[in-house]
């Protein structure tokens, strides 16, 4: 029989692996098993689908001509010893190599009043799938005020999309500034100002503690007792690696499925990539590292680069559609040992640019409101190239 590679999860990482494996001449059959009823798509663009910038069909991802995609086909158990999968309908499927690309689940906060008898209270949404986006768009069409709980990348994206649909929007965020994992305080405040111009009000250093309403949400109560009126709530409180299958099968799991430099899990013939994978204690949770891992594993398993090793990624966080744009990469904190910081701020244009330098190398950067230099900067960062004598040349680069 020909070689059988099973990929559990038909998301961005799984699709990328399948496409690259085929492009590199890998032999045998690759089968993607996805619980969602449609094939792989670009999850990064969900908020843009919500805002109407893209049709759902426009965000579909290629998987390679030789890949078989089994949509609406949930894997419910793994048997690494027998090298078999069990599907929701009872079917058992053998494999030779198994790639776990199960992604992550949205984190639902511990709010009083979050649940109704049949699930989340009416008007309350997570945003993780195209089906979530469609339900949210339908609800938003009849809503009057929205609250987004969580001011990270997804929360800001969702708030911007809802504002584009004409809704007044408020963001509730526990940290001192927006997107605190990727932006510094000054950039976070500049982003807050830019969102304010779109009709999005932000409450930082605030925590939602309860939802008001019976069948449908009517408000969000903050920790201090103040209530924000809302008939639409989006939960954007982060994600958690989806590791239930791996844990039940006896694989080593911490925050994610633990993998080595070969992206191999703790059972023979099993690998993990993307949001569910933990390498050297790190779960990235971004598209760039997921694709890095997919590319490397495809090179290994196809035989193109059998000795390739994953040493980590240099991720880029980016929001680049619509009137609010930013990019962040590398070390962006203040007072890092041995570093110098170069900033250019233009309040009249709402732009903020920051480079973190260590000697003649770029180790981090933030661009907000003007991404013209992002290509040159990320190339210099990813390649670890020496900087030009005047680093300002990088900030004035054109696409």
ROMAR-673272 format. One record per residue (C-alpha): residue in one letter; x, z, y. Coordinates in nm, 2 decimals, always signed. Example, Ala and Ser with C-alpha at 12.3 -4.5 7.8 and 13.67 -1.06 7.14 Angstrom:
+------+--------+--------+--------+
| code |     xx |     zz |     yy |
+------+--------+--------+--------+
|    A |  +1.23 |  +0.78 |  -0.45 |
|    S |  +1.37 |  +0.71 |  -0.11 |
+------+--------+--------+--------+
This chain:
+------+--------+--------+--------+
| code |     xx |     zz |     yy |
+------+--------+--------+--------+
|    X |  +0.00 |  +0.00 |  +0.00 |
|    X |  +0.11 |  -0.06 |  +0.36 |
|    X |  +0.22 |  +0.22 |  +0.58 |
|    X |  -0.07 |  +0.42 |  +0.73 |
|    X |  -0.02 |  +0.60 |  +1.07 |
|    X |  -0.32 |  +0.81 |  +1.18 |
|    X |  -0.35 |  +0.91 |  +1.54 |
|    X |  -0.60 |  +1.19 |  +1.60 |
|    X |  -0.72 |  +1.15 |  +1.96 |
|    X |  -0.80 |  +0.81 |  +2.12 |
|    X |  -0.69 |  +0.92 |  +2.47 |
|    X |  -0.41 |  +0.81 |  +2.70 |
|    X |  -0.12 |  +0.94 |  +2.48 |
|    X |  -0.27 |  +0.80 |  +2.16 |
|    X |  -0.34 |  +0.46 |  +2.31 |
|    X |  +0.01 |  +0.43 |  +2.46 |
|    X |  +0.17 |  +0.52 |  +2.13 |
|    X |  -0.03 |  +0.26 |  +1.94 |
|    X |  +0.04 |  -0.01 |  +2.20 |
|    X |  +0.42 |  +0.06 |  +2.21 |
|    X |  +0.44 |  +0.09 |  +1.83 |
|    X |  +0.29 |  -0.26 |  +1.79 |
|    X |  +0.50 |  -0.40 |  +2.07 |
|    X |  +0.82 |  -0.28 |  +1.90 |
|    X |  +0.73 |  -0.44 |  +1.57 |
|    X |  +0.62 |  -0.13 |  +1.38 |
|    X |  +0.49 |  -0.21 |  +1.03 |
|    X |  +0.17 |  -0.10 |  +0.86 |
|    X |  -0.16 |  +0.00 |  +1.01 |
|    X |  -0.22 |  +0.24 |  +1.31 |
|    X |  -0.57 |  +0.39 |  +1.33 |
|    X |  -0.69 |  +0.59 |  +1.63 |
|    X |  -0.96 |  +0.84 |  +1.56 |
|    X |  -1.16 |  +0.94 |  +1.88 |
|    X |  -1.46 |  +1.17 |  +1.90 |
|    X |  -1.59 |  +1.00 |  +2.21 |
|    X |  -1.82 |  +0.70 |  +2.16 |
|    X |  -1.59 |  +0.46 |  +2.35 |
|    X |  -1.23 |  +0.34 |  +2.32 |
|    X |  -0.94 |  +0.48 |  +2.51 |
|    X |  -0.95 |  +0.48 |  +2.89 |
|    X |  -0.74 |  +0.61 |  +3.18 |
|    X |  -0.86 |  +0.97 |  +3.23 |
|    X |  -0.66 |  +1.00 |  +3.56 |
|    X |  -0.91 |  +0.77 |  +3.72 |
|    X |  -1.22 |  +0.97 |  +3.63 |
|    X |  -1.28 |  +1.09 |  +3.99 |
|    X |  -1.24 |  +0.73 |  +4.11 |
|    X |  -1.51 |  +0.62 |  +3.86 |
|    X |  -1.73 |  +0.91 |  +4.00 |
|    X |  -1.68 |  +0.78 |  +4.35 |
|    X |  -1.77 |  +0.43 |  +4.25 |
|    X |  -1.42 |  +0.28 |  +4.31 |
|    X |  -1.40 |  +0.17 |  +3.95 |
|    X |  -1.65 |  +0.07 |  +3.68 |
|    X |  -1.60 |  +0.25 |  +3.35 |
|    X |  -1.50 |  -0.07 |  +3.19 |
|    X |  -1.22 |  -0.12 |  +3.44 |
|    X |  -1.03 |  +0.19 |  +3.33 |
|    X |  -1.01 |  +0.09 |  +2.96 |
|    X |  -0.67 |  +0.11 |  +2.81 |
|    X |  -0.51 |  -0.14 |  +2.57 |
|    X |  -0.41 |  -0.02 |  +2.22 |
|    X |  -0.22 |  -0.33 |  +2.09 |
|    X |  -0.36 |  -0.61 |  +1.87 |
|    X |  -0.28 |  -0.44 |  +1.54 |
|    X |  -0.45 |  -0.11 |  +1.61 |
|    X |  -0.78 |  -0.01 |  +1.47 |
|    X |  -0.99 |  +0.23 |  +1.69 |
|    X |  -1.26 |  +0.44 |  +1.52 |
|    X |  -1.46 |  +0.56 |  +1.82 |
|    X |  -1.72 |  +0.83 |  +1.77 |
|    X |  -1.53 |  +0.95 |  +1.47 |
|    X |  -1.43 |  +1.32 |  +1.49 |
|    X |  -1.16 |  +1.46 |  +1.28 |
|    X |  -1.26 |  +1.81 |  +1.16 |
|    X |  -0.97 |  +1.91 |  +0.94 |
|    X |  -0.61 |  +1.83 |  +0.85 |
|    X |  -0.44 |  +1.87 |  +0.51 |
|    X |  -0.07 |  +1.82 |  +0.58 |
|    X |  +0.03 |  +1.90 |  +0.22 |
|    X |  -0.19 |  +1.62 |  +0.08 |
|    X |  -0.15 |  +1.41 |  +0.39 |
|    X |  -0.53 |  +1.37 |  +0.44 |
|    X |  -0.78 |  +1.39 |  +0.73 |
|    X |  -1.14 |  +1.50 |  +0.69 |
|    X |  -1.39 |  +1.33 |  +0.92 |
|    X |  -1.72 |  +1.48 |  +1.05 |
|    X |  -1.92 |  +1.27 |  +0.81 |
|    X |  -1.73 |  +1.41 |  +0.51 |
|    X |  -1.50 |  +1.12 |  +0.45 |
|    X |  -1.14 |  +1.20 |  +0.35 |
|    X |  -0.87 |  +0.96 |  +0.48 |
|    X |  -0.51 |  +0.95 |  +0.36 |
|    X |  -0.21 |  +0.89 |  +0.59 |
|    X |  +0.16 |  +0.85 |  +0.57 |
|    X |  +0.24 |  +0.98 |  +0.92 |
|    X |  +0.01 |  +1.17 |  +1.15 |
|    X |  +0.03 |  +1.18 |  +1.53 |
|    X |  -0.17 |  +1.46 |  +1.70 |
|    X |  -0.28 |  +1.34 |  +2.05 |
|    X |  -0.58 |  +1.57 |  +2.08 |
|    X |  -0.54 |  +1.64 |  +2.45 |
|    X |  -0.69 |  +1.94 |  +2.62 |
|    X |  -1.02 |  +2.11 |  +2.69 |
|    X |  -1.14 |  +2.22 |  +3.03 |
|    X |  -1.11 |  +2.59 |  +3.10 |
|    X |  -1.45 |  +2.74 |  +3.18 |
|    X |  -1.42 |  +3.05 |  +3.41 |
|    X |  -1.57 |  +3.39 |  +3.33 |
|    X |  -1.86 |  +3.36 |  +3.58 |
|    X |  -2.18 |  +3.56 |  +3.56 |
|    X |  -2.47 |  +3.32 |  +3.53 |
|    X |  -2.26 |  +3.03 |  +3.40 |
|    X |  -2.47 |  +2.97 |  +3.09 |
|    X |  -2.83 |  +2.88 |  +3.02 |
|    X |  -2.98 |  +2.91 |  +2.67 |
|    X |  -2.89 |  +2.55 |  +2.59 |
|    X |  -2.54 |  +2.53 |  +2.76 |
|    X |  -2.41 |  +2.53 |  +3.11 |
|    X |  -2.66 |  +2.62 |  +3.38 |
|    X |  -2.83 |  +2.31 |  +3.54 |
|    X |  -2.63 |  +2.15 |  +3.81 |
|    X |  -2.30 |  +2.28 |  +3.67 |
|    X |  -2.04 |  +2.03 |  +3.54 |
|    X |  -1.69 |  +2.00 |  +3.39 |
|    X |  -1.51 |  +1.67 |  +3.45 |
|    X |  -1.30 |  +1.56 |  +3.15 |
|    X |  -1.47 |  +1.25 |  +3.01 |
|    X |  -1.64 |  +0.93 |  +3.12 |
|    X |  -1.97 |  +1.09 |  +3.00 |
|    X |  -1.90 |  +1.39 |  +3.22 |
|    X |  -1.84 |  +1.15 |  +3.52 |
|    X |  -2.17 |  +0.97 |  +3.45 |
|    X |  -2.37 |  +1.29 |  +3.43 |
|    X |  -2.21 |  +1.42 |  +3.74 |
|    X |  -2.27 |  +1.10 |  +3.94 |
|    X |  -2.64 |  +1.11 |  +3.83 |
|    X |  -2.68 |  +1.47 |  +3.94 |
|    X |  -2.49 |  +1.41 |  +4.27 |
|    X |  -2.74 |  +1.14 |  +4.37 |
|    X |  -3.01 |  +1.41 |  +4.41 |
|    X |  -2.79 |  +1.70 |  +4.52 |
|    X |  -2.76 |  +1.84 |  +4.87 |
|    X |  -2.45 |  +2.06 |  +4.86 |
|    X |  -2.16 |  +2.08 |  +4.62 |
|    X |  -1.90 |  +2.35 |  +4.54 |
|    X |  -1.59 |  +2.27 |  +4.34 |
|    X |  -1.43 |  +2.58 |  +4.18 |
|    X |  -1.06 |  +2.51 |  +4.16 |
|    X |  -0.83 |  +2.35 |  +4.41 |
|    X |  -0.57 |  +2.18 |  +4.18 |
|    X |  -0.53 |  +1.81 |  +4.12 |
|    X |  -0.86 |  +1.77 |  +3.95 |
|    X |  -1.05 |  +1.99 |  +4.20 |
|    X |  -0.92 |  +1.80 |  +4.50 |
|    X |  -0.99 |  +1.46 |  +4.33 |
|    X |  -1.34 |  +1.57 |  +4.25 |
|    X |  -1.41 |  +1.70 |  +4.60 |
|    X |  -1.29 |  +1.39 |  +4.75 |
|    X |  -1.51 |  +1.18 |  +4.52 |
|    X |  -1.82 |  +1.38 |  +4.60 |
|    X |  -1.75 |  +1.36 |  +4.97 |
|    X |  -1.73 |  +0.98 |  +4.93 |
|    X |  -2.08 |  +1.00 |  +4.78 |
|    X |  -2.20 |  +1.16 |  +5.10 |
|    X |  -2.22 |  +1.52 |  +4.99 |
|    X |  -2.10 |  +1.82 |  +5.19 |
|    X |  -1.84 |  +1.98 |  +4.97 |
|    X |  -1.67 |  +2.32 |  +4.96 |
|    X |  -1.36 |  +2.41 |  +4.74 |
|    X |  -1.30 |  +2.76 |  +4.62 |
|    X |  -0.94 |  +2.82 |  +4.52 |
|    X |  -0.77 |  +3.15 |  +4.42 |
|    X |  -0.42 |  +3.05 |  +4.53 |
|    X |  -0.29 |  +3.06 |  +4.90 |
|    X |  -0.30 |  +2.68 |  +4.93 |
|    X |  -0.43 |  +2.37 |  +4.75 |
|    X |  -0.25 |  +2.21 |  +4.45 |
|    X |  -0.01 |  +2.51 |  +4.45 |
|    X |  +0.16 |  +2.39 |  +4.12 |
|    X |  +0.28 |  +2.07 |  +4.29 |
|    X |  +0.28 |  +2.12 |  +4.67 |
|    X |  +0.44 |  +2.37 |  +4.90 |
|    X |  +0.25 |  +2.58 |  +5.15 |
|    X |  +0.30 |  +2.34 |  +5.44 |
|    X |  +0.18 |  +2.04 |  +5.24 |
|    X |  -0.11 |  +2.24 |  +5.10 |
|    X |  -0.23 |  +2.33 |  +5.45 |
|    X |  -0.19 |  +1.97 |  +5.57 |
|    X |  -0.39 |  +1.85 |  +5.27 |
|    X |  -0.66 |  +2.10 |  +5.36 |
|    X |  -0.68 |  +1.96 |  +5.71 |
|    X |  -0.70 |  +1.60 |  +5.57 |
|    X |  -0.99 |  +1.70 |  +5.34 |
|    X |  -1.16 |  +1.87 |  +5.63 |
|    X |  -1.18 |  +1.54 |  +5.81 |
|    X |  -1.37 |  +1.41 |  +5.51 |
|    X |  -1.62 |  +1.69 |  +5.53 |
|    X |  -1.46 |  +1.91 |  +5.26 |
|    X |  -1.43 |  +2.28 |  +5.35 |
|    X |  -1.18 |  +2.49 |  +5.16 |
|    X |  -1.18 |  +2.86 |  +5.08 |
|    X |  -0.83 |  +2.96 |  +4.97 |
|    X |  -0.74 |  +3.30 |  +4.83 |
|    X |  -1.10 |  +3.33 |  +4.71 |
|    X |  -1.24 |  +3.37 |  +4.37 |
|    X |  -1.59 |  +3.28 |  +4.24 |
|    X |  -1.74 |  +3.56 |  +4.04 |
|    X |  -2.10 |  +3.45 |  +3.98 |
|    X |  -2.35 |  +3.17 |  +4.00 |
|    X |  -2.70 |  +3.22 |  +4.14 |
|    X |  -3.01 |  +3.04 |  +4.01 |
|    X |  -3.23 |  +3.03 |  +3.71 |
|    X |  -3.28 |  +2.69 |  +3.55 |
|    X |  -3.05 |  +2.53 |  +3.81 |
|    X |  -2.77 |  +2.67 |  +4.02 |
|    X |  -2.85 |  +2.76 |  +4.38 |
|    X |  -2.53 |  +2.92 |  +4.50 |
|    X |  -2.18 |  +3.04 |  +4.42 |
|    X |  -2.10 |  +3.41 |  +4.49 |
|    X |  -1.74 |  +3.48 |  +4.59 |
|    X |  -1.55 |  +3.80 |  +4.50 |
|    X |  -1.62 |  +3.94 |  +4.85 |
|    X |  -1.99 |  +3.90 |  +4.81 |
|    X |  -2.04 |  +3.59 |  +5.03 |
|    X |  -2.26 |  +3.32 |  +4.87 |
|    X |  -2.21 |  +2.95 |  +4.92 |
|    X |  -2.53 |  +2.76 |  +4.89 |
|    X |  -2.50 |  +2.48 |  +4.63 |
|    X |  -2.72 |  +2.28 |  +4.39 |
|    X |  -2.41 |  +2.11 |  +4.23 |
|    X |  -2.10 |  +2.29 |  +4.10 |
|    X |  -1.79 |  +2.13 |  +3.95 |
|    X |  -1.56 |  +2.35 |  +3.74 |
|    X |  -1.20 |  +2.24 |  +3.79 |
|    X |  -1.02 |  +2.55 |  +3.66 |
|    X |  -0.75 |  +2.38 |  +3.46 |
|    X |  -0.72 |  +2.27 |  +3.10 |
|    X |  -0.61 |  +2.43 |  +2.77 |
|    X |  -0.43 |  +2.23 |  +2.49 |
|    X |  -0.67 |  +2.14 |  +2.21 |
|    X |  -0.49 |  +2.30 |  +1.91 |
|    X |  -0.77 |  +2.41 |  +1.69 |
|    X |  -0.71 |  +2.15 |  +1.42 |
|    X |  -0.34 |  +2.21 |  +1.41 |
|    X |  -0.38 |  +2.59 |  +1.40 |
|    X |  -0.63 |  +2.58 |  +1.12 |
|    X |  -0.39 |  +2.35 |  +0.92 |
|    X |  -0.12 |  +2.61 |  +0.95 |
|    X |  +0.10 |  +2.43 |  +1.20 |
|    X |  +0.31 |  +2.63 |  +1.45 |
|    X |  +0.10 |  +2.67 |  +1.77 |
|    X |  +0.18 |  +2.87 |  +2.08 |
|    X |  +0.03 |  +2.73 |  +2.40 |
|    X |  +0.04 |  +2.39 |  +2.24 |
|    X |  +0.14 |  +2.24 |  +1.91 |
|    X |  +0.52 |  +2.32 |  +1.89 |
|    X |  +0.74 |  +2.01 |  +1.84 |
|    X |  +1.11 |  +1.96 |  +1.83 |
|    X |  +1.33 |  +1.69 |  +2.00 |
|    X |  +1.19 |  +1.44 |  +1.75 |
|    X |  +0.84 |  +1.54 |  +1.86 |
|    X |  +0.79 |  +1.66 |  +1.50 |
|    X |  +0.55 |  +1.95 |  +1.43 |
|    X |  +0.62 |  +2.21 |  +1.17 |
|    X |  +0.48 |  +2.01 |  +0.87 |
|    X |  +0.65 |  +1.70 |  +0.73 |
|    X |  +0.52 |  +1.37 |  +0.86 |
|    X |  +0.32 |  +1.53 |  +1.15 |
|    X |  +0.40 |  +1.47 |  +1.52 |
|    X |  +0.23 |  +1.58 |  +1.85 |
|    X |  +0.24 |  +1.41 |  +2.19 |
|    X |  +0.06 |  +1.45 |  +2.52 |
|    X |  -0.14 |  +1.74 |  +2.65 |
|    X |  -0.16 |  +1.92 |  +2.31 |
|    X |  +0.22 |  +1.92 |  +2.26 |
|    X |  +0.46 |  +2.20 |  +2.35 |
|    X |  +0.83 |  +2.11 |  +2.37 |
|    X |  +1.09 |  +2.38 |  +2.45 |
|    X |  +0.81 |  +2.61 |  +2.57 |
|    X |  +0.67 |  +2.35 |  +2.81 |
|    X |  +0.32 |  +2.18 |  +2.80 |
|    X |  +0.32 |  +1.93 |  +3.08 |
|    X |  -0.04 |  +1.83 |  +3.11 |
|    X |  +0.03 |  +1.51 |  +3.31 |
|    X |  +0.00 |  +1.15 |  +3.22 |
|    X |  +0.37 |  +1.06 |  +3.28 |
|    X |  +0.52 |  +1.30 |  +3.03 |
|    X |  +0.25 |  +1.21 |  +2.78 |
|    X |  +0.35 |  +0.84 |  +2.80 |
|    X |  +0.72 |  +0.94 |  +2.78 |
|    X |  +0.65 |  +1.12 |  +2.46 |
|    X |  +0.44 |  +0.83 |  +2.33 |
|    X |  +0.71 |  +0.58 |  +2.40 |
|    X |  +0.98 |  +0.78 |  +2.24 |
|    X |  +0.78 |  +0.85 |  +1.92 |
|    X |  +0.68 |  +0.48 |  +1.90 |
|    X |  +1.05 |  +0.39 |  +1.92 |
|    X |  +1.14 |  +0.64 |  +1.65 |
|    X |  +0.86 |  +0.56 |  +1.40 |
|    X |  +0.88 |  +0.18 |  +1.45 |
|    X |  +1.26 |  +0.19 |  +1.37 |
|    X |  +1.35 |  +0.05 |  +1.71 |
|    X |  +1.53 |  +0.37 |  +1.80 |
|    X |  +1.52 |  +0.59 |  +1.50 |
|    X |  +1.76 |  +0.85 |  +1.65 |
|    X |  +1.59 |  +0.88 |  +1.99 |
|    X |  +1.55 |  +1.24 |  +2.10 |
|    X |  +1.31 |  +1.38 |  +2.36 |
|    X |  +1.49 |  +1.60 |  +2.61 |
|    X |  +1.20 |  +1.65 |  +2.85 |
|    X |  +1.03 |  +1.46 |  +3.14 |
|    X |  +1.06 |  +1.44 |  +3.51 |
|    X |  +0.68 |  +1.44 |  +3.59 |
|    X |  +0.52 |  +1.29 |  +3.90 |
|    X |  +0.19 |  +1.43 |  +4.03 |
|    X |  +0.01 |  +1.17 |  +4.23 |
|    X |  -0.33 |  +1.10 |  +4.40 |
|    X |  -0.32 |  +0.77 |  +4.57 |
|    X |  -0.67 |  +0.62 |  +4.61 |
|    X |  -0.88 |  +0.67 |  +4.91 |
|    X |  -0.80 |  +0.84 |  +5.24 |
|    X |  -0.61 |  +1.14 |  +5.10 |
|    X |  -0.28 |  +1.04 |  +4.93 |
|    X |  +0.00 |  +1.26 |  +4.80 |
|    X |  +0.28 |  +1.25 |  +4.55 |
|    X |  +0.50 |  +1.54 |  +4.42 |
|    X |  +0.79 |  +1.55 |  +4.18 |
|    X |  +1.07 |  +1.78 |  +4.07 |
|    X |  +1.16 |  +2.11 |  +4.23 |
|    X |  +0.97 |  +2.15 |  +4.56 |
|    X |  +1.00 |  +2.53 |  +4.62 |
|    X |  +1.17 |  +2.70 |  +4.91 |
|    X |  +1.52 |  +2.86 |  +4.90 |
|    X |  +1.63 |  +2.71 |  +4.57 |
|    X |  +2.00 |  +2.79 |  +4.50 |
|    X |  +2.24 |  +2.52 |  +4.62 |
|    X |  +1.97 |  +2.30 |  +4.78 |
|    X |  +1.91 |  +2.16 |  +5.12 |
|    X |  +1.56 |  +2.06 |  +5.25 |
|    X |  +1.48 |  +1.76 |  +5.47 |
|    X |  +1.13 |  +1.74 |  +5.63 |
|    X |  +0.95 |  +1.49 |  +5.84 |
|    X |  +0.61 |  +1.59 |  +5.97 |
|    X |  +0.37 |  +1.38 |  +6.18 |
|    X |  +0.05 |  +1.58 |  +6.25 |
|    X |  -0.10 |  +1.29 |  +6.44 |
|    X |  -0.10 |  +1.08 |  +6.13 |
|    X |  -0.15 |  +1.36 |  +5.88 |
|    X |  +0.18 |  +1.28 |  +5.71 |
|    X |  +0.42 |  +1.53 |  +5.56 |
|    X |  +0.74 |  +1.43 |  +5.38 |
|    X |  +0.99 |  +1.67 |  +5.21 |
|    X |  +1.31 |  +1.60 |  +5.02 |
|    X |  +1.49 |  +1.87 |  +4.82 |
|    X |  +1.86 |  +1.78 |  +4.78 |
|    X |  +2.13 |  +1.93 |  +4.57 |
|    X |  +2.46 |  +1.77 |  +4.69 |
|    X |  +2.40 |  +1.39 |  +4.69 |
|    X |  +2.12 |  +1.41 |  +4.44 |
|    X |  +1.74 |  +1.43 |  +4.49 |
|    X |  +1.59 |  +1.71 |  +4.28 |
|    X |  +1.24 |  +1.71 |  +4.43 |
|    X |  +1.01 |  +1.58 |  +4.69 |
|    X |  +0.66 |  +1.58 |  +4.84 |
|    X |  +0.49 |  +1.29 |  +5.02 |
|    X |  +0.15 |  +1.35 |  +5.18 |
|    X |  -0.05 |  +1.09 |  +5.38 |
|    X |  +0.22 |  +0.81 |  +5.36 |
|    X |  +0.34 |  +0.70 |  +5.01 |
|    X |  +0.53 |  +0.39 |  +5.13 |
|    X |  +0.86 |  +0.55 |  +5.01 |
|    X |  +0.73 |  +0.68 |  +4.68 |
|    X |  +0.88 |  +0.40 |  +4.47 |
|    X |  +1.23 |  +0.43 |  +4.61 |
|    X |  +1.22 |  +0.81 |  +4.59 |
|    X |  +1.10 |  +0.84 |  +4.23 |
|    X |  +1.35 |  +0.58 |  +4.11 |
|    X |  +1.63 |  +0.78 |  +4.27 |
|    X |  +1.50 |  +1.10 |  +4.12 |
|    X |  +1.43 |  +0.97 |  +3.77 |
|    X |  +1.77 |  +0.79 |  +3.75 |
|    X |  +1.96 |  +1.08 |  +3.91 |
|    X |  +2.12 |  +0.82 |  +4.14 |
|    X |  +2.35 |  +0.93 |  +4.43 |
|    X |  +2.16 |  +0.93 |  +4.76 |
|    X |  +2.26 |  +0.70 |  +5.05 |
|    X |  +2.48 |  +0.86 |  +5.32 |
|    X |  +2.17 |  +0.92 |  +5.54 |
|    X |  +1.88 |  +1.04 |  +5.31 |
|    X |  +1.64 |  +0.96 |  +5.59 |
|    X |  +1.68 |  +0.59 |  +5.47 |
|    X |  +1.48 |  +0.69 |  +5.16 |
|    X |  +1.19 |  +0.83 |  +5.37 |
|    X |  +1.16 |  +0.51 |  +5.57 |
|    X |  +1.17 |  +0.28 |  +5.27 |
|    X |  +0.90 |  +0.02 |  +5.23 |
|    X |  +0.73 |  -0.08 |  +4.90 |
+------+--------+--------+--------+
